[in-house]
Amino acid sequence: MTTTETAPVIPLPARAATTLTGLGALATAASAALPWTWTSDFPGDLTYTGAPAGLQWLAIAAGVLTLVLLLATQGTPGLRWAAPTRSNNAVLLAATGALAVAAYSVTAITVELGGLANLEPGGWILAGGGLLTVLGALGLPLDRRTAVPVRILDKRLFLLLPAAPLGWYGAHAIPDDQPVAPVMTALSGALAIAAGAVLLLQLGHLANSWLRLGKADRPLPPPRRLPSWVEVLVIIAAFGAGLYAITFGIDTEYGELFTGYLLLAALVAAALTRSGLITRLRTLTVQHRPVTTGAAFAAAASFPFTQSSDQYTSVATNILIFATVALGLNIVVGLAGLLDLGYVAFLGVGAYAAALVSGSPASPIHVQFPFWAAMLTGAAVSMVFGVLIGAPTLRLRGDYLAIVTLGFGEIFRITMLNLNGTTGPKVTNGSNGIPRIPDLEILGFDLGKPHTVAGIELGRFSNYYLLMLLVTALVVLVFARVGNSRIGRAWVAIREDETAAEAMGINGFRLKLLAFALGACLAGLAGTVQAHVSYTVTPDQYTFADALPPNSAFLLAAVILGGMGTISGPLVGATLLFLIPKKLEFLSDYQLLAFGAALIVLMRVRPEGLIPNRRRQLEFHEAATPAPPTGEPTALTKAGA
């Protein structure tokens, strides 16, 4: 049983620690008023005085948030709502966000411009302020575990530490004109990254045993009763703030700003969760569920109106397509527990079906269905393929089913390549695909042309974004209704133990086939819109793995990373998995490597997903759940979740 205590990591007087944290937060925010570097060569042009730009806005946000949480935990009137738990751990997490922004900004400037000499006074104040904020926060009374044993990695892994410099020396000792030079360069890079990962992981374990940060089970004080209209305004304001934060991330113009944004966003989310503010907001949303649903949809629909061009609306449109398909896969994987490694093929089936009947000059079927008929065609054909593939294969379980579905995904891609009129019937034009798919026209509204709404011009991608938002809402509604139904509960029973479920009278094969068909239908629905958004459908868009989504590997990762069996989990996971590779293009050849490292860190820290359900959390943390005192009701376990 894990016990906690309230004690500082660094023994400082309480007033001194509070003062240091506040001064550091003020310095971090104030550094944005001064230039961080002397040259405009660094992205964002951080050379102006009194005109924050780029990363400087992140420093302001980190400093202000840390200061607000610090004052809230001290019981400052008017700010107590920001930290209902009064936990200084929230202050430490926000301070860590300030330090992360400071360290990353200083490192990026130093590396890209060639040395610390490129830092101006604002950059030095930023570095000092971030460090001072964390040191002060470590002196505050924190919720800590009483004992955390030091964990040492396998000693054989430490052999990578001397191997990395030897590999680097070997790579540079071989002349560049030798055929083996690229191989040695790649090998030395892999050794260096592996050694760095081992070193960072071991340092993380040492820091964990030193900090011993934990979570005290202190009940939240009863919230102050507010009029209903005030609570509704709070919900609307929360969704407005969320819209602004998401818009800022999508609109980042260069990779350095997006990386800093990701670091700060992750730590801010953790700080707000630990402060109890997220819990309070969740309680409000449950009390006003219709208002919450309307506010969420309105915030999402408002995104195109915040854009001056279609540059980032196209990114948002593709995110919605990816997220919708991931939500359909969540029925198959998250609810029914069927590991499908070829799910992207159903997206391709829907896209090809819609392309063939939408009036493309390259289509051998010279018909042009209206919008609703094309969407129904894509969804219906995908569902039929789901039944045809699922019927002979769903008798399999586990890894065997995964292998079969992986084969189906590859068979679909190869078949689309061979239906070119030479090696097979001329249906899909082979690798050339079906190009020149016309834009959709709904009730005389041409989605391919700009339209002015409330004085704001909405371009082509804005129109498709709004259409895809309606499709996503439909898929969310289907998932929510099915997941809470008798069929959804039967799927969960099959996922947990298929043998036990069948012993209780559940027809496992029929329900698994239904999950497969419904998931395929939802993927085909999104595929019909994707075909018109991209103008062209080609086989290479639907592979198992690629540098950019959607593909089967990314779809499965989005479901697992976001949280299996939930609605918001795959939506969040898909958003992150689309944005991260898109925004990390500045890393060039190291893009997938950095992306993979980020995924490993995320899954190591939170294996149950970013937004897991209760049962999923207990699967990973049931051993850490403290036993209830004698005489009290038994705590919820995985079996009773």
N, C-alpha and C positions, 0 to 999 in steps of 0.2 A: 504494500500500500504506500503510495507516494504522499508525503506530507510537505506542506509549504510553510514558509515563514516570510515575514516582511522585514527586509534588511537591505542596506545599500551594498553595492559591489565594491565601491571605493569609499572608505570611511571618511566622510566629510560632514561637517555640521549641516543640519538641514537647511538653514538659511543661506549658507555659503553655496550649497549645491543648487538651490533654487535660483540664486543670483547668477551663478555661472551659466546655468542653462538659459536663463532669460537673456543675458548679455550675448551669449553665443548665437541665439536665435535672431536677436536684433541685428547682430553683425552680419549674419548670413543674408538676411533680407536687405540690409542697407548696402551690401557690397554691389547690388545690382545698379545702384545709382552712380557707380564709378566704372571706368573702363576696365575690362579684365585683360585686354591685350592691346598692343599698339598698332597692329595691322589688321586690315579687313580681309586678309586671306583666310582666316578661320571662318567657317560657315556661320552665318548669323550676324557678322560684323558687330563684335562686342567692344567697340572702341569709343562709344559715345558716353558722355556724362549726362546723367538725368534722363536717359532714354533707353529703358530696358529692352532687350531683344533676345529671342531664342532661349538659350539656357538660363539667362538671367531671370526670366519669368519663373522658371522652376525653382530658383534659389529664393525668390520672394515667397512663392507658395509654401515651400518647406519651412522657411523661417517663421512666417505668420502662423501656420498651422501648429508648429511646435510651441510657439508662445501662447496661442489660444488654449491648447490642451494643458499647458503648464498652469495657466491661471485658473482653468476649470478645476483641475485636481486640487488646487489650493483653496477652492470654495469661493472664488471671486463672484460676487453677485452679478447676475446677468449673463454669466458664462457657464454656470453649473450644468446646464443642459448638454454641453459639449462632451462631458465625461461623467456619465451617470455612475460608473463603477468607482470613480476616484482612484483608478489604478495608475500609478506612475509608469507602469510598463508601456502604456500608450504613449506617454511622453518620450520614453526611450526609443520606441519604434519610429516616431516622427523625427526625433533627433538623428537617428540612424539614416533616415531619408535625406535630411539636410547634409549629413556627412557624405552620403553616397553621391549626391549631386555635386558637392564640392570636389570630392576626390576624382570623380569621373571628368568633370570639366577641366580641372587643372591637368590631369593626365592627358586628356585629349589635346589640349592646347600645347602642352609640352611635346608630345609625340609628333603632332602634325606640323608644328612650326619650328621644332628643333631645339628644345631646351627651355629651362625655367626662366631664362633671360627674357622670354617673350611675355611674361606675366607683368601686368601693370598693378598698381596698388589695389584695385578692386579684386583682382584674382588672389592676392595674398590675404586680403581681409576675408574673402570667401573661404579659403583654406583654414585660416585660423578660427573663424567663426564656426565652421562645421565641426572641427575638432573640439573646440571649447564646449559646444552644445552637447556632444556625446559624453565628454568627461563629466560635465555637470549632471547630466541625466543619470550616469552611473552612480553618482553620490546620493541620489534620491532613494527613499525607501521603496524597494521593488518587491514584487511577489516572486519568491525564489523557492526552488525545491531544496530540501535540507541536505540532500546528498545525490551527486551524479557521478558514477564511476568513470574513470578515464578509459576511453575506448581506443585501442591501438589497432590499426589496420594490419592485414597480413604482411608479415615482414618481407615476403618475396616481392611485394609491390614496391618497396623502397629501393629495389635494384634499378628501378627506372630513373632514379635521381642521378646516379653517375652515368647511366647509359645515354641520357639526353645530351650532355656536352660532348661525349664521344661520337655520337651520331652527327652532331653539328660539325665537329672537326672533320669527320670522314666525308661529309657532303661537300665541304669547302676545299678539301684536299684533292678531289677529283676534278679535272678540267671540265669546263662546260661543254666542250665538243664531244665528250665521251657519251655513248648511248646510255650508260648506267647512271649518268649524272641526275636526270630528272627523278629516277627511282630513289636514289640516295637522298635527294632533297626532300621528297615526300616522306620518306622514312624518318629522316631527322625531325621534320616538322611534327609527325605523329608522335614520336618519342618525347619531344618537348612538351606537347599538349598533354600527353598521358602523365608525364612527370609533374607538370603543373597541377593537373587534376588531383593526383595523389597527395601532393603537398597541401593544396587548399582543403581537401577533405579531412586530412589529419589535423590541420590547424583549426578547422571547424569543430572537430570533436574536442580538441583541447579547450577551445573557447566555450563550448557548451558545458564542459565540466567545471570551468571557472565561473561562468556567469550563473549557471543553475537557474535560469529564468523559468518560471512556471506560471500557473494560473490558479489564483485563490478562488475558492468557491464562496464568494460573498454575494448575497442576494442584492438585486438592484433595488434601490429605494422606490417606493411607489411614485409613479409619474404624476405630475401636476395636471389636474383635470382642466382641459381647455375646451372652449366651445367647438362644436363640430366644424364650423366654417374655418376656424383657425387650423384645426388638424388637417382639413382638406388643403388649405394653403401651404402647410408644411410639406405635404406629399407632393404637391405641384412644384414647390421650390426644390425639393430633393431631386425630382426627375429633371428639372431644368439644369441643376448643377451637374447631374450625370450626363446630360446632353452636351453641355459645354466641355466636360472633361473628355468625352469620347470624340467630339469634334476636334478638339485640340490634338489628340493623338493621331487621328486620321489625316489631319491637315498638315502635319509636320513635313517640312520641305526637304529635310536632309537627315541622314541616318544618325548623326551625332545627337541631334535634338530628340529623335525618337527613342534612342537608347537611354538617354537621361530621363525621359518621360516614363519609360517602362520601369526603371529603377524606383523613381519617386512614387509612381502609381501603386506598385506592389506594396511598398512600405506604408504608404498612406492608408491603403485598404486594411492592412494589418493593424495599424494604429487606431483607426476608427472602430474596427471590430473589438479590439481590446478595451477601448474606452466605454463600450456599451451603447454607443450612438446608433450603430447598425441594428442592434437588437431592439432599441426603442422604435426606430423607423420601421422595422419589420412588424412590430406589434401594431403600429398605426395602419400599415397597409393591409393587415389582416382584418382590422376593424372596418376599413373602408375599401373593401375589395373592388367594387364597381368603379370607384373613383381611381383606384390604383391602375386598373386595367385601361381605363380611358386615358389617364395621364401618361402611361407608358406608350400607348399607341400614338398619342398626340406628340410626344417628345420625339419618337422615331420618325413620324411623318414630317416633323419640322426640320429635319436635317437638310434636305435640299434647299430650303429657304435661307439657310445660313451660308450657302456657298455662292460665290460670284462666278463660278464656271463649273464645267463638268469634270474637271481634273480629278477631284477626290470623290465625286458622286459615283464615278465608275467603280472606284475601289469599294465603296459602300454597297453598290449593287451586287458585285461579285461576292462580297462577304455574306449578304443575305442569301444568295444562291447556295453558297457553301454551307451556311448554317442550317438552311432548310433541309438539305440532303443529309447533314449530320443528325438532325432531329429525327428524320425517317430511319436512319441506321440505328438510332437509339432504341427504337421499338424492337429491332431484331437483336441487338447486342445487350442493351441496357435492361429491357423488360423480359424478353424471352431467353436471354443468355446464349444466343447462337452466334458463334464467331464467324463473321462473314468478311472474307478478305477480297472479295470481288464486287463489292457493292456499287462501285462507281460505274459498273457496266449498266446498271438500271438507269442511271442518269443519262448514259449514252443512248440507251434504247429510247427513252422519252425524247431526247434531242433529235435523234435520227427520224423517229416517227413524225414529229412535228415538222421537221425540215422537208420531209417528203410530201406532206399535204398542205404546205403553206405557200405554194406558188413559186418556188425557186425555179429559175430557168434550167438549172442543172438536174432537177428531179425528173426521173423517168415517169413519175405519176403526175400527169399534167392537170392537177386540180389545186384549188386554193380554198381551203376551208376557212370559215370565220374563226375568230379568236377562240371562242368557247369550244368549238368543235375540235380545233387543233389541240387544245389543252386536254380535252377528254380523250382524244386519240392517243396522245403521248402517255397519259396516265394508264389507260386501259391496256395498251400494248405492253407497257412495263409490268403491269400486274399479271398479264398472261404469261410473260416470260418468267416472272417470279414463281408462278405456280408450276410451269413446265420444268424449271430447274429445281425447285424445291421438292416436288413430288418424288423423284427417284433418289434424292440425296439426303433428305431430312431424317432417314432412318439412322444415319451416322451421327456420331457425337464428337464433341471436343475437337482435337487436332485433325481428325479425319474429315470432319465437315469443313474445317478451315482450308484444308488442302483442296478439297473439291471446289469450294467457292473461289479460291484463288485461280484454279484452272478455268472456271467459267469466265472470270474476268478477262483472262488472256485469250480464251477462245472467241469471245465477243470481239475483241480488238482485231484479232487476226482475220476473223470472218469479214469484218467491215473492210479490211484491206483487200481481201480477195474478191469481193463483189464489185469488180471493176470492169467487167465486160471482156476480160482476157482469161483470167484464171477462174472465173465464175460468172454468173449472170450480172448484167450491168444494173446495179441498184444504187450503190453508194459512191461510185466513181473512185474507189480505192483510196490511196493516200491523198488524193486531191479533195476528197470529201464533197460536201454539198455546199457550194458557196452562194452568195447573193440571195440570202434568205430575206425576203422583204420585211419591213417593220410591221408590227401589229397595228391594227386599226380597230378601235373599240367604240361603237356607237358614233362613228364619224370622227373620232379623236385619234389622229395619227401620232403614235408614240415616237416616231422618228423625227418629228419636227418640234422646234422650240415653241413653247406656249407661255404667255404672260398671265400670272396669277397674283392678284393683289399687288400689282406693280413690280413683281419680281419675275424675271424670265427663267423658266425651267427648261433646261436642255434635254437632249435625248435620254441621257443616262438618268436624269432626274425623273423623267416619266416612267422609265423601267424600274427605277428604285421604288417608286410608289406602288407600281403594280406588284413587284416582288414582295413588298411589305404586306400587301393583302394576301398573297399566297402563303407567306410565312405565318400570318395570323390564322389562316385556315388550318395549316399543318399543326400549329400549337393547339388549336381547339380540338382537332382530331386526337392528338396525343393525350391531351388532358382528359378528354371524355373516355377514351379507350383505357388509359392507364388506371382510372378510378372505377372501371366497370368490373363485372365478374370475369370477363375475358382477361383483363389486365392482371387481376389477382391470380388467375390461373397461370398466366405467363410467368409471373414472379415465382410461383410455386415450382414450375418446371425449371426455372433458372437455378433455384436453390437446391432442388433434389428431384430430378425427373422420375426416378424410380418410385420415390415416396408419393409424388403427385399422381402417378398412374395408379398406384395402389389405392389412392383415395377416390378413384373414379374419373380422373381427368384424362381425356383423350389427347395424349401428348402429340402424336403425329398431326392430327387435324389442327390443333392450336398453333403448333410451330409453322405449319403451312400457311395458316392465316396470318401470322406475324410476318412471314416472308413475303406474302402477297401484298399486305398493306404497306410494308416498308418499301417495296419496289414501286408501288403505285405513287407514293409520296415523292420518291426520287424522280420518277418519270414526270410528275407534275412540275417540279423545278427544272427538269431538263427541257421542257417545252419553252420556258421563258429564256433559258440560257442560249438556246439555238438562235433566237431572235436578237438577243443582246450582242452575241459575238458575230452575227451575220454568216458565220461559216461553221460547219460541223465536220471535224476530221477525226480519224481513229486515234491519233496521238494525244488527243485531249483526255482520253479515258484509259490511263495506265494504272498499274499497281502502285508505282512510286515515281515521283518526279520532284524537281526542285520547287515547284509551285503547286498549290492545290487548285482545283479539287482532284484528288486521286484516292485510291482505296486506303493507302497507308495514312494519309492526312485525315481522312474522314474518321477512321478508327481512333487515331490519336486525339481528334477533337472530342469524341464521345468520352474516352477514358480520362483525358485531361480535365475536361469540364465537369464531369460527374455523371456516371451511368445511372439511368433510370430517372433523371430529372429533366425539367423543361429548360430552365435557364442555363444549366451546365453546358450542354452541347452548343448553345448559342454563344456563350462566353468563350468556350474552347475554340470554336470555329473562328470567331473574331480574332483571337490571339494568333492562331495558327495561320491565318491568312495575312495578317498585318506584319507579323515578325519577319517572315521571309521577304515580303514585299519591301519593307523598310530597311532590311539589312543588306540590300543589294550593293551598298557601298563597300561591303567586305569582300566583294568579288569572289575569288576562288574559295575563300574561307567561310562563305555564307552558310552552307549546309552544316559545316563543322560547328560554327557558333550556335546555329539553331538547334542542333542535336545536343550540345552541351547545356543549352538553356532548358530543353525538355527534360534532360536527366536531373538537373537541379530541381525543377518544379516537381517531378514525380518522386524524387527522394524526400523533399520537404513535405509534400502533401499527396501521398499515394492514392488516397480515396477520391481525388479530384478537387477542383477549386470550389465547386458548389455541390457537395455530395448529399445524398439523402441519409436519413438516420441509420438505416440498415447497413449502408455501405461504410459509414464511419465506424460502426461497431465491428465490422469485419477486420479492420486494421487496428483498432484501438481498444478492443474489448478487454485485452489483458491489462491495459493501463487504467481501466475504470475502477475506482475504489469501491470496495465492498461496503454495503450499507450497514449502519449500526444494528445491533441485535434488537429485534422487536419492530423494526421499520419494514415497509414493503420492499420486496426484492427489486433491484435496479433493472431497468430495461436491458435485455440482451438481444443478440442478433436474432435469436429464434422468436422473440416476442416483439421485434420491432415492426 
